[in-house]
Amino acid sequence: MITEYAPPAHARTGSTMTEIPLIELVQPMPGFPDLRQFALVQLDDDGVLCAFRSVEAPELRFLVVPPATFFPDYTPEVDEEAVRELGVGALEDILVLVVVKAGASLAESTANLAAPLLINASTRRARQVVLDDPAYSLAVPLVAA
């Protein structure tokens, strides 16, 4: 069952959006060219861990978290094309999430900081952006070793 997601205040970048029932990708995620409709499904009581679930292929889901929860200094620079595609009027409208690869434990789980998912909370349009910054890795541990 797909439910609506209300991101907690610490998960947002200032957005006033209270729920995001359906999200449309302006460009498909790499490796999934035919999937453009997704929903955020809250997986924990705190609203930190969510599933980014395909509406067209419900068995496909990506675990996502707001980066501020685990990486408070994460400030990716996004090119103007991505901002334009999402129709962003104000930075406060952008919800930033990172895809998590779940390990056997939290200590073995990693986040993809090189390709954040950006969601315009006002229009519900989204895009995964591949950053051209060697400082961000595809597999950063969620907790320090």
C-alpha positions in Angstrom: 0.0 0.0 0.0 1.4 3.4 -1.0 0.8 6.1 1.6 1.5 9.8 1.6 4.7 11.1 3.1 5.0 14.2 5.3 8.8 14.9 5.7 9.8 16.0 9.1 11.0 19.5 9.5 14.7 18.4 9.8 14.4 16.5 6.5 13.3 19.4 4.4 15.4 22.3 3.0 12.7 24.8 4.0 9.7 23.5 2.0 6.2 24.1 3.3 5.0 21.0 1.5 3.3 18.7 4.0 2.6 15.7 1.8 3.9 14.3 -1.4 1.5 11.7 -2.7 2.8 11.2 -6.2 6.1 12.3 -7.8 6.9 12.4 -11.5 10.5 12.1 -12.7 11.3 14.7 -15.4 14.1 12.2 -16.4 14.1 8.5 -15.6 16.6 7.3 -13.0 19.7 5.6 -14.6 18.9 2.0 -15.5 15.1 2.5 -15.3 14.2 4.2 -18.5 10.5 3.4 -18.5 9.7 4.4 -14.9 8.6 8.0 -14.2 5.8 7.8 -11.5 6.9 7.3 -7.9 5.6 7.8 -4.4 7.3 8.3 -1.1 6.4 5.7 1.5 7.3 6.3 5.1 9.0 3.3 6.7 9.7 4.5 10.2 7.8 6.5 12.9 10.3 9.4 12.6 9.8 9.9 8.8 13.6 9.5 8.2 13.7 6.2 6.3 11.4 6.1 3.3 10.9 4.0 0.2 10.8 5.7 -3.2 8.5 3.3 -4.8 7.6 3.0 -8.5 3.9 3.2 -9.2 4.4 1.5 -12.6 6.4 -1.4 -11.1 5.4 -1.5 -7.4 8.0 -4.2 -6.6 10.8 -1.7 -7.3 11.7 0.6 -4.5 14.7 2.6 -3.4 15.4 3.3 0.3 15.9 7.0 0.7 16.8 9.3 3.6 17.2 13.1 4.0 21.0 13.7 4.0 20.9 16.1 6.9 20.0 13.3 9.2 23.4 11.5 8.6 25.4 14.1 6.7 24.6 17.6 8.1 27.4 19.2 6.0 26.1 17.8 2.7 25.6 20.7 0.3 25.6 19.5 -3.3 25.9 22.1 -6.1 23.2 21.4 -8.7 23.5 22.8 -12.3 21.0 25.3 -13.6 19.5 22.7 -16.1 18.3 20.5 -13.3 16.8 23.5 -11.4 15.0 24.6 -14.6 13.7 21.1 -15.4 12.1 20.9 -11.9 10.6 24.4 -12.2 12.1 25.5 -8.9 11.0 29.0 -7.9 12.7 29.0 -4.5 15.4 26.8 -3.0 13.0 26.2 -0.1 10.8 24.1 -2.4 13.5 21.5 -2.9 13.5 18.3 -0.9 16.8 16.5 -1.1 17.0 12.7 -0.6 19.9 10.3 -1.0 19.5 6.6 -2.0 20.6 4.1 0.6 22.0 0.6 0.1 20.9 -1.3 3.1 23.5 -3.5 4.8 23.0 -6.2 7.4 23.2 -3.4 10.0 23.1 0.4 10.0 26.9 0.3 10.3 27.1 -1.7 7.0 24.6 0.6 5.1 25.8 3.2 2.7 24.4 6.3 1.0 24.9 7.5 -2.5 26.0 11.1 -2.1 27.1 11.4 -5.8 23.5 11.2 -7.1 20.9 12.9 -4.9 17.3 12.8 -5.6 15.8 16.3 -5.9 12.0 16.8 -5.5 10.2 20.1 -6.1 7.7 19.9 -3.3 5.5 22.4 -5.0 5.1 20.7 -8.3 6.0 17.2 -7.3 8.5 16.9 -10.1 11.8 15.1 -9.4 15.1 14.2 -10.8 18.1 12.2 -9.8 21.1 14.4 -10.4 24.6 12.9 -11.0 27.1 15.3 -9.4 30.4 16.1 -11.1 32.2 16.4 -7.8 34.8 13.9 -6.7 34.2 14.8 -3.0 30.9 12.8 -3.2 31.0 9.0 -3.4 28.5 6.4 -4.4 28.9 4.5 -1.2 29.4 6.6 2.0 28.9 4.8 5.3 25.8 6.1 7.1 27.6 5.9 10.4 31.3 6.6 11.1 33.4 3.5 11.6 
